[in-house]
């Protein structure tokens, strides 16, 4: 039992280049489980390979909401930097073919920030297919959404998805509270001290609905600093302050929350 990071990108080349050091730092900080999230087929493949060689890492495989319609975005002439080549249909098939090998489906979701409105329906069709797959396989879902939080929530409620974690939820605190009241979890990143929204969520959410994440290498506690899973310890320390309780009590609560969603102890 220990601390955990439910949303990391250890396969990002900046972290992958320092894999042994990053994992050693996490262990030293008391982290026992890191869920590395996949973005597209080549990344999913790297996530599964990494999980196979490290007991600390558990794989989530998915299709990043922008990647889900990237081929169509490129055909429209949208300027978005692609980091891998794949066909959307093959990307969905990859997740379907490997669902038994992962502990969660993620990251998946809806992104209305980067994706033009003409493609929102198609993006949602592909998202629904992955949600359905997760529900049929009884796997938790890790959600990324940007400027589409309400729509994402409506789809998940309509489809009856209950094992859901919202990564880096950044819309209105009020909707965040409704999401938690509906039974979903929200993971708070390591830059919480600098974000009014994340602080209010960490303070106000039902404690049994809080999880920790880093989204590393992004969203470091300090600007410009490369983030890594060890930084969840910073967030756990801050939760103890905000909740006015001990570090042990925070860790016990978080462990129980993790197990309630993922079905195994962190
Ligand atoms: Zn992510």
Boltz pocket constraint, residues with backbone or C-beta under 6 A from the ligand:
constraints:
  - pocket:
      binder: B
      contacts: [[A, 7], [A, 8], [A, 9], [A, 37], [A, 107], [A, 144], [A, 215]]
      max_distance: 6.0
